[in-house]
């Protein structure tokens, strides 16, 4: 699998550890920066770069790391077709793939230890999307992305429909 990785300065060390781990597992890693923990940089630059690489098909999936994983994930999610998920452990990593078909995993370099992060990444890249009942929700997000700021047809219908387990 081809995987883009990107981080700001706060996520640099964890990004490097994840990149090495992925390469050792046989993946092709495309490092989109940053190149140093010593210079303060803006996380949107790297979240958007990873998002664009995933959305364009240049890579299959992505990994984003900043101090908390929150900001870089918000940036990546601004790219149409990206479903970036902040994960904290194997449980959230697995659910991000199974239920949300996430294609970018986001981690916090200041909040998640390397051992937990590597286990989460392994889970993320080895877990398949379940589809089924979850696809309707993914489609709703995709429809909204394509329609822009206007509400897509059927938006809000979930409030009138019975919940599907």
C-alpha positions in Angstrom: 0.0 0.0 0.0 1.2 3.6 -0.7 0.8 5.8 2.3 1.4 9.5 2.6 2.6 10.8 6.0 2.7 14.4 7.1 3.2 16.3 10.4 3.9 19.6 11.9 6.9 20.1 14.2 5.0 18.8 17.2 4.2 15.5 15.4 7.5 15.1 13.7 9.0 12.4 16.0 5.9 10.3 16.0 5.5 10.7 12.2 9.1 9.4 11.8 8.4 6.4 14.0 5.2 5.6 12.1 6.9 6.0 8.7 9.7 3.6 9.7 7.2 1.1 11.1 5.1 1.2 7.9 8.2 0.8 5.7 9.3 -2.2 7.8 5.8 -3.7 7.2 6.4 -3.4 3.4 4.4 -0.3 2.6 5.6 2.5 0.4 5.7 5.7 2.4 5.5 9.1 0.8 6.8 11.7 3.4 5.2 15.1 2.7 7.0 16.8 5.6 7.8 18.5 7.8 11.5 17.7 7.8 12.4 18.8 11.3 11.0 19.2 14.8 13.2 22.3 15.3 11.3 24.8 13.2 7.7 25.8 14.0 5.4 25.1 11.0 1.7 25.3 10.3 -0.2 22.0 10.5 -2.7 22.9 7.8 0.1 22.8 5.2 0.8 19.2 5.9 -2.8 18.0 6.6 -3.9 19.5 3.3 -0.9 17.9 1.5 -1.8 14.4 2.8 -5.5 15.0 2.0 -4.7 16.0 -1.5 -2.4 13.0 -2.0 -5.2 10.6 -0.8 -8.0 12.3 -2.8 -6.0 12.4 -6.0 -5.2 8.7 -5.8 -1.4 9.4 -5.6 -1.5 7.3 -2.4 -4.0 4.8 -1.0 -4.2 6.2 2.5 -2.6 8.8 4.8 -1.3 9.5 8.3 -1.4 12.9 9.8 0.3 13.9 13.1 0.4 17.2 15.0 0.5 17.9 18.7 -3.0 16.6 19.3 -4.0 15.3 15.9 -7.0 17.6 16.0 -5.9 20.5 13.9 -4.2 18.5 11.2 -7.2 16.3 10.9 -9.5 19.3 10.5 -7.3 20.5 7.7 -7.2 17.1 6.0 -10.9 16.8 6.1 -11.3 20.0 4.1 -10.2 18.1 1.0 -13.1 16.5 -0.8 -13.1 12.7 -0.5 -11.0 12.6 2.6 -12.4 11.0 5.8 -9.7 11.8 8.4 -10.2 10.3 11.8 -8.5 11.2 15.0 -7.7 7.9 16.8 -6.4 7.3 20.3 -6.0 3.5 20.4 -6.8 0.3 18.5 -10.5 0.5 19.3 -11.0 4.0 17.7 -8.6 3.0 14.8 -10.7 -0.1 14.0 -14.0 1.7 14.3 -12.7 4.5 12.1 -12.1 2.0 9.3 -15.1 -0.4 9.9 -17.8 2.2 10.4 -16.5 5.4 8.7 -14.3 4.1 5.9 -11.7 6.6 7.1 -8.8 7.0 4.6 -6.5 9.2 6.8 -5.6 8.3 10.4 -4.7 11.3 12.7 -2.6 11.0 15.8 -1.4 13.3 18.5 2.4 13.5 19.0 1.9 15.0 22.4 -1.0 12.8 23.4 -0.4 9.3 22.1 2.7 7.3 23.0 4.6 5.5 20.2 3.6 1.9 21.2 -0.1 2.8 21.3 0.2 4.8 18.1 1.9 1.9 16.2 -0.7 -0.5 17.4 -3.4 1.9 16.3 -1.8 2.4 12.9 -1.5 -1.4 12.4 -5.2 -1.8 13.2 -6.1 1.1 10.9 -4.3 -0.4 7.9 -5.4 -4.0 8.5 -9.1 -3.3 9.1 -11.7 -3.4 6.3 -14.7 -1.1 5.9 -17.9 -3.0 6.8 -20.2 -1.1 4.4 -23.8 -2.1 4.8 -25.7 0.2 7.1 -22.7 2.6 7.3 -22.7 3.3 3.6 -25.8 5.5 3.8 -24.0 7.8 6.2 -20.8 7.9 4.1 -23.0 8.8 1.1 -24.6 11.6 3.0 -21.2 13.1 3.7 -20.1 12.7 0.1 -23.3 14.2 -1.2 -22.8 17.3 1.0 -19.2 17.6 -0.1 -20.2 17.6 -3.8 -23.1 20.1 -3.2 -21.2 22.7 -1.4 -22.7 24.8 1.4 -26.3 24.3 0.3 -28.0 21.4 2.1 -28.2 18.2 0.0 -31.5 16.7 -0.8 -32.6 14.6 2.2 -30.4 16.4 4.7 -32.0 16.1 8.1 -34.1 13.0 7.1 -32.2 11.0 9.7 -34.3 12.8 12.3 -37.5 11.4 10.9 -36.2 7.9 10.2 -36.1 5.2 12.8 -32.6 4.5 14.0 -30.9 1.6 12.2 -28.7 -0.4 14.6 
